[in-house]
């Protein structure tokens, strides 16, 4: 954070799918990252006076730009970062990944930033009775992670690579409803459990519709995300103080750190931090 604060704008800027710029906000003597997405010149921006109804278009000036901003707080354990987006178009965890790699923050090492896999999601997989549907997407450079797995799902994915070379594979398997297919749903769950340990590293996407059987005999299903699961919380963020001064950034930092404190046990468990 200190290096970013003392660097020039060009040194903090990365051009990828969009233009991202890093900045620093300090709260209670701790530095936090503001990651901006620079809005393109082709994006339409307008403002309106709510008293008069008058509106006007905003035009970018040569030496100025409009930004979509996300607040990002790096916690003190487990390489965990809390993110609050200022809008749906503000930088996401994938934007942070692109920016960190573009900045060569850790030399030539490729960093991966992904939502935390909650232990609660893993527990749902272990307590399920069967699986109705499984969808897995794995990139060509990650299929090798399945080499030691022997289930049919792993076998399908490995065979696809053997037959077609380095390819990206999306595998979707759906078992039709009906009591006559119960054994198939159990087998699909067993194959999913076979690759459970490598999915967070190997899969770009992995989700399943799991079946649960209650003691009464009643069944119900639940969609479980096995890679892209977010540990989330909603908070109201004041934008201005009593004097009308902007406090949204400080409010966002406070909210992120507050949520992190409330969920610390779950977060530490998810990343194996003592």
Secondary structure, DSSP 8 states (H G I E B T S, - for coil): -HHHHTS-TGGGEEESSSEEEEEEEEETTEEEEEEEEE--TTS--EEE-TTT--EEE----TT---EEEEEEEE-SSTT-EEEEESSTTS--HHHHHHHHHHTTTTTT----------HHHHHHHHH-SEEEEEEEEE-GGGGGGGTT--SHHHHHHHHHHHHHSS--EEEEEE--SSGGGHHHHHHHHHHHHHTHHHHHHHEEEEEEEEEEE-TTS-EEEEEEESSS-----------B-TTS-B-HHHHHHHHHHHHHHHTHHHHHHHHT--
